[in-house]
C-alpha cells in the first residue's frame, strides 16, 4: 500500500513537472516571437494554454499586452478585463485598459480610469504618465501641469515627465519651454523628442 501511494505521488509530481516545463516553453516561445515583432505568433503559441486556463490572470494579462501591440484593441480590452476580474485589486490590467483607451483616442475614458487608479495608488508612475497624456489630448493643460509638477517633485530628473512638461509648455506657449529642452538634453543628450522638436 505504501509503495502504491509513493508511486502515485511520484507520478503526480512528474506530471506537474512536465506541465510546468510545457507552460514555461510556451511562454518562452511567446516572448521570442514578441521580440521579433511577430505578435500573432506570440499569441498563437499560448492559445492551447488559454483553452486550459481561460480565466488565468497572467495569461490574460499577456494576451492583453500582445493584442495591444498587434493593434487589435477590442481583443486587448477583452483580455485586460478578464485579468482585472480575476484579481480585482491588481493595477496592471487597469494600466493596460488605459493604454488601449489612449491608443483609440478615448481620452475621457482614459482619464476616468486613471483617476480611479490614482485614488488607490496616488504616485503610480505609469498612471500619472497616462493621465497626463489624456489631459494634454483634451487640452486640460492646467490639470496636466499639476500632475507633472507633482511627479517631478519626487522624480526631478525623470525624462518622461520632463517631456510631458515640455509638451504642456509648448501648448501654452510658456517662456520656460527652451529651458526644459536644455534640461532634458543634459540628462539625455540624444533625446529624440527634443531633437525632433528643435529640428536637430
N, C-alpha and C positions, 0 to 999 in steps of 0.2 A: 504494500500500500504506500509506504513512504517513498519507494523507488518510483512508483507511478506518479505521485504528487511532484517529486523532484523533476521527473521527465517533463511533466506538464508545465511546470514553472520555467524550465529551460526553453521549451518550445515557445512559450508565450514571450519570453524575453528576446528570443531570436526573431520572432515575428515583429515585435516592437522595434527592434534594431533595424530590421530590413525596411520597415515602413519609414523610420526616421531617415535612413540613408536615401530612400526613394524621394522623400519630400525635399531633403537637402539638395539632391541632384537636380530636381525640377526648379528649385529657386535659383541655383547656380546658373543653370541654362538661361533662365529668365533674365537674370542680371547681365549675363554676357550679351544676350540679344539687345537688351536696353542700351548697353554701352555702344553697340553698333548702330543704334537708331532704328532697329527692326522691332518696333513696338508691337505689331500684330503677332509676330513670332514669340515675343516675350510673354504675351497674353496666352497664346495657344498652348505653350508647354505647361502652363498652370491650369488649363481647363479641366483636366481629369481630377485635379485636387479640388477644384471648385464644385464639381459634381458630388464629391465625397463630403466636403465641408462647406456647403453653400452659405452658411452664416458666420464663417470663421472671420474673426476680426482682422488678423494680419493679412489674410488672403484678399479680403475685400478692400482693405486699405491699399494694397499693392495694385489690385485691379483698377481702383480709382485713379491712382497715380499714372499707370500705364495708359489707360484710356484718355486721361488728360493730355499726356504727351502726344498721343496719336490724334488729338483734336476731336475725339468722339465724346463730346461734353455731356450728352444725355446719359451715356453709359457710365462715365466717370461719376456723375452726380448720383446715379443709382447705387453704385458700389460704396461711395462715401457715406451715403445714408444708411446702408446696411451695416457698415462698420460702426457708425455712430449709435445705431440701435443696439448693437452687440455690446458696446461699452459706453454707456450714456455719459460718463464723466471724462471720456477721452477728448483731448483737444485736437489731436492730429486729423481726424476726419472733418472736423469743423473748419480747420485751416484749408483742407482740400476743397471743401464746398465754396469757401471764399475765393480760392484761386479760380474755380470754374466760373463763379459769378463775374469776376474781373475779366476773364477771357471772353465772356459772352456779353460784355458791356452792361451787365446787370448791376450797376454801381450802387443803386439804392439798397438792393438786397445784400450786396457785399458789405456795405456799411452797417446794416442792421445785424447781420450775423457776427461781424467783428465786434460790434458794441456789446452783444450778449457774451461773447467770449471774454472780452476785457473786463466784464463785471466779475468774472471768476479769476482771471489772471491779468491784472492791470498792466503789467510791464511785459507781457508776452511779446517777444521780439517780432515774430512774423505777423501777428495780428495787428500790431501797430504799424508795420510797413504797409500791410494790405489796406487798412482803413485809411491811411494817408493817401494811398493811390486812388481809392474810391472817392475820397473827399476832393482831391485835386480834379478828378474827372468830372465832378459835379460843380466845380468852381466854388467850392466851400473853402476858400483859401485861409480864412481866419482860423477855422477849426483845424485845418490841416497844419497850420503853423503851430498851433498849441500842442498838437500831438507830437510833432517833430521836436519842438523845444523840450517837451517832457522827456523824450528819449535821449536827446543829445545831452541832457543834464546828467544822465548816468552812463552814456556812451559818447563822450565828447569827440572822439576821433573815428567814429563809425562812418565809413564812406557811404554806405547805403542811405543813411539818414541825412548825411550832408548833401547827397544828390537830390533827395526829396526836398530839402530846404532850398536848394538852388532852383528847383522847379517852381516852388512857391514864389520865390523872389522874382523869377523870370516872368511868371504870370501876373504878378502885382507890380512889376517894373521897379523893384526895390534897388536903391543905390548900393546895396551891400552885395549884389549878385557877383560882381567880379572878385570881391574879397573871398566869397565862399568857393568860387572856382579855384582861386590860388591855394586855399586851404586843402582842397581835395587833391590838387596836383602835388602838393608837398607830401601828402600821405600816400598817394598813388600816382606817380609821375606819368604813367602810361594810361591813365584813366580814359576809357573810351567815351564815356558820357560827356566829359568836359571837352576833350579834344574834338569831338564831333560838333559840339556847340560853338566852339571857338574856331572851327574850320582848320584845325591843325593836322 
